[in-house]
């Protein structure tokens, strides 16, 4: 089966050298993963494949010189996620429920975090649901901009979204906030590796404690952050004060996604819609991508991870 999957991967990636290189590094460390990757790629639209190749090129820059370690950390991360999934399906809840517990078990463990962050980097290329919402961001958020915009991202992580925002001819200012100074230093290092030449302001901000933003932005992005917070409602209400009346916010949040540091459970699309509306936003569009492109109804009824991307405006 692995040989067949490898042949299928080779055919699909004949004109995608960056994606091919990322996948080759993973299969060298984890050859049994070929079948999963073949299914993930086979389900992607041409637009998603173009997004995959663009993200893969950036990921290669970030992992240059440590490809083997990053691939091994991806496998390690998948093992940790599998453990969380077993707990979730047995107990019907996430294992942790407070930021304090996540800090004690995950964020303060530097060796653990290094491997976890590496592993999550590769998921941006390899997982169908992750590339689905990223393609949405590239084409229906950034690609829909027709006027110069001031950009804010909360929780920039590896810096991939900031990198692509900086590449937009319409981005006139770029800012990113995070609660962790350490995370911001890592984002800065990532942006340097990616060769971002536009100025990017990185600021330490706790959006759960801030009252009102003293600046306003045309485009705000908060991707895979709300599930890490005890009060995502407070976070979105604060961001409402930071968005210009004619601005847009892009919210990416996973449903039924057990991870070592996920503490807030979104179970259904209605959970997300209710949160966004209660914060004072009107949803323009919402796209959902289930793991391995499974049918959405099947994924929701079986509590399989779905990534939900929401584009909204202030009411």
C-alpha positions in Angstrom: 0.0 0.0 0.0 2.8 2.4 0.8 4.3 1.9 -2.7 1.0 2.6 -4.3 0.5 5.7 -2.2 4.0 6.9 -3.0 3.4 6.5 -6.7 0.1 8.4 -6.4 1.9 11.2 -4.5 4.6 11.4 -7.2 2.0 11.8 -9.9 0.1 14.6 -8.0 3.3 16.5 -7.1 5.1 16.4 -10.4 4.8 20.1 -10.8 4.8 21.0 -7.1 8.5 20.8 -6.1 8.1 22.6 -2.7 5.2 20.3 -1.6 7.2 17.3 -2.9 10.2 18.3 -0.8 8.2 18.7 2.4 6.4 15.4 1.9 9.7 13.6 1.1 11.2 14.8 4.4 8.1 13.5 6.3 8.1 10.1 4.5 11.8 9.6 5.2 11.0 9.9 8.9 7.5 8.3 8.7 7.0 6.1 5.6 3.7 4.7 6.9 2.2 8.1 6.6 2.1 8.0 2.8 -1.5 6.7 2.6 -2.8 9.6 4.8 -0.9 12.2 2.7 -2.2 10.7 -0.6 -5.8 11.0 0.6 -5.2 14.5 1.9 -3.8 15.8 -1.4 -6.2 13.9 -3.7 -9.1 15.8 -2.2 -7.7 19.3 -2.8 -9.0 21.6 -5.5 -6.6 23.3 -7.9 -6.8 26.5 -5.8 -6.0 24.5 -2.7 -3.0 22.9 -4.4 -1.7 26.3 -5.5 -2.0 27.5 -1.9 -0.3 24.3 -0.7 2.7 24.9 -2.9 2.9 28.6 -1.7 2.8 27.6 1.9 5.2 24.7 1.4 7.8 27.1 -0.1 7.5 29.3 3.1 7.7 26.2 5.3 10.9 25.1 3.6 12.5 28.4 4.3 11.5 28.2 8.0 12.8 24.6 8.4 15.9 24.9 6.2 18.8 23.0 7.7 16.6 21.1 10.2 14.2 19.3 7.8 14.8 15.9 9.4 14.2 17.1 12.9 11.0 19.0 11.9 9.7 15.9 10.2 10.4 13.8 13.3 8.7 16.4 15.4 5.6 16.3 13.1 5.3 12.6 13.8 5.8 13.1 17.5 3.1 15.8 17.5 0.7 13.5 15.7 1.3 10.9 18.4 0.5 13.5 21.1 -2.7 14.6 19.3 -3.8 11.0 19.0 -3.6 10.6 22.7 -5.7 13.7 23.2 -8.3 12.3 20.6 -8.6 9.1 22.6 -9.4 11.1 25.8 -11.8 13.4 23.9 -13.8 10.5 22.4 -13.9 8.7 25.7 -14.7 11.6 28.0 -16.5 14.0 25.6 -14.4 17.0 26.6 -10.9 18.4 26.3 -8.4 17.2 28.9 -7.4 20.7 30.0 -9.8 23.5 30.7 -7.7 26.4 32.0 -4.9 28.5 30.6 -3.1 27.9 33.9 -3.1 24.1 33.3 -1.9 24.6 29.7 0.9 26.9 30.9 2.0 24.4 33.5 1.9 21.3 31.2 2.7 22.7 27.8 3.8 26.3 27.4 6.4 26.3 30.2 8.0 23.0 28.9 10.5 24.4 26.4 11.6 21.0 25.0 7.9 20.0 24.5 7.0 23.3 22.9 9.9 23.2 20.5 8.8 19.9 19.1 5.1 20.8 19.2 5.7 24.1 17.3 7.8 22.2 14.6 5.1 19.6 14.2 2.3 22.2 13.8 4.3 24.0 11.2 4.1 21.0 8.8 0.4 20.6 9.4 -0.1 23.8 7.5 1.0 21.9 4.4 -0.1 18.4 5.1 -3.5 18.6 6.7 -6.5 19.2 4.4 -8.5 21.2 6.9 -5.6 23.5 7.6 -4.8 24.3 3.9 -8.6 24.7 3.3 -8.8 27.7 5.7 -5.5 29.0 4.6 -6.5 29.0 1.0 -9.6 30.9 2.1 -7.4 33.5 3.8 -5.1 33.9 0.8 -7.9 34.2 -1.9 -11.1 35.4 -0.2 -9.5 37.6 2.5 -6.2 39.0 1.2 -7.2 38.4 -2.4 -10.5 40.4 -1.9 -8.7 43.5 -0.8 -8.9 46.3 -3.4 -7.8 49.2 -1.2 -4.8 49.8 1.1 -5.3 48.2 4.5 -3.8 48.3 8.0 -3.4 44.7 9.1 -3.5 43.2 12.6 -3.0 39.6 13.5 -3.5 38.1 17.0 -1.2 35.1 17.8 1.0 35.2 14.7 2.8 32.0 15.5 5.1 30.9 12.7 4.4 34.2 10.9 2.9 32.6 7.8 -0.2 34.8 7.6 1.8 37.9 8.3 4.3 36.9 5.5 1.5 36.6 2.9 -0.1 39.8 4.1 3.2 41.6 3.7 3.4 40.3 0.1 0.0 41.9 -0.7 0.4 45.2 -2.7 -2.4 46.6 -0.6 -0.9 46.1 2.9 0.3 49.5 4.1 1.0 48.6 7.8 1.4 45.3 9.6 1.1 44.6 13.3 0.9 41.4 15.3 0.0 40.9 19.0 0.7 38.0 21.3 0.5 37.5 25.1 4.0 36.0 25.1 7.2 37.9 24.6 8.9 34.6 23.8 6.4 33.8 21.1 6.9 37.2 19.6 10.7 36.8 19.4 10.1 33.5 17.6 7.8 35.2 15.2 10.4 37.9 14.5 13.0 35.2 13.8 10.5 33.5 11.4 9.8 36.7 9.6 13.5 37.3 9.2 13.9 33.8 7.7 11.0 34.4 5.3 12.6 37.6 4.1 9.8 40.0 5.0 11.0 43.5 4.1 8.0 45.5 5.1 8.1 46.8 8.7 6.1 44.6 11.1 5.3 45.8 14.6 5.2 43.0 17.1 3.6 44.0 20.4 3.0 42.1 23.7 -0.8 42.4 24.4 -3.2 40.3 26.5 -6.5 40.8 24.7 -8.3 39.3 27.7 -7.2 42.1 29.9 -7.1 45.0 27.5 -10.2 47.2 27.7 -10.3 49.1 24.3 -7.9 49.3 21.4 -6.3 52.7 20.9 -5.8 51.9 17.2 -8.1 50.7 14.5 -7.4 48.3 11.6 -9.0 47.5 8.3 -8.2 43.7 8.5 -7.8 41.7 11.7 -6.9 38.0 11.6 -7.2 35.7 14.6 -6.4 32.1 13.5 -6.4 29.1 15.8 -6.2 31.2 18.9 -9.7 31.3 20.4 -9.6 27.6 21.4 -6.6 28.4 23.6 -8.6 30.9 25.6 -10.9 30.5 28.6 -12.9 33.5 27.4 -12.9 33.8 23.6 -16.0 36.0 23.9 -14.0 38.7 25.7 -11.3 38.4 23.1 -13.6 39.0 20.2 -15.5 41.8 21.9 -12.1 43.6 22.4 -11.2 43.0 18.7 -14.5 44.6 17.8 -13.1 47.9 19.3 -10.0 47.5 17.1 -11.7 47.1 13.8 -12.8 50.1 11.6 -16.5 50.3 10.8 -15.9 49.2 7.2 -13.2 46.6 8.2 -13.2 42.8 8.1 -12.1 40.2 10.5 -11.0 36.7 9.6 -11.6 34.1 12.4 -10.2 30.6 12.0 -11.3 28.2 14.8 -11.4 24.4 15.0 -14.4 22.3 16.1 -13.9 19.1 18.1 -10.1 19.5 17.9 -8.5 17.9 20.9 -4.9 19.1 21.4 -2.5 19.3 24.4 -3.2 23.1 24.8 -6.8 23.4 23.6 -9.0 24.4 26.4 -12.2 25.8 24.9 -14.4 23.4 23.0 -16.4 24.5 20.0 -18.6 21.6 19.1 -20.8 22.9 16.3 -20.9 25.6 13.6 -23.7 27.3 15.6 -21.3 27.6 18.6 -19.0 29.7 16.4 -21.8 31.7 14.8 -23.2 32.6 18.2 -19.9 33.7 19.6 -19.1 35.9 16.5 -22.6 37.5 16.5 -22.6 38.2 20.2 -19.3 40.1 19.8 -21.0 42.5 17.5 -20.0 41.1 14.1 -22.1 40.1 11.1 -20.9 37.0 9.3 -20.4 37.5 5.6 -19.3 33.9 4.9 -18.3 30.8 6.7 -16.3 27.9 5.2 -15.7 24.5 6.9 -13.2 21.9 6.1 -13.2 18.5 7.8 -10.2 16.4 8.4 -9.2 14.4 5.3 -12.1 16.0 3.4 -14.7 13.9 5.2 -18.3 14.9 4.6 -19.1 17.7 6.9 -22.3 16.0 8.3 -20.3 12.9 9.0 -17.5 14.8 10.7 -19.8 16.8 12.9 -21.9 13.8 14.0 -18.8 11.8 14.8 -17.0 14.7 16.4 -14.1 14.7 13.9 -12.1 17.9 13.6 -13.4 20.6 11.3 -11.7 23.9 10.7 -14.1 26.8 10.4 -13.1 30.0 8.6 -15.3 33.0 9.2 -15.2 36.4 7.4 -17.2 39.0 9.3 -17.7 42.7 9.6 -18.8 44.9 12.5 -22.5 45.4 12.8 
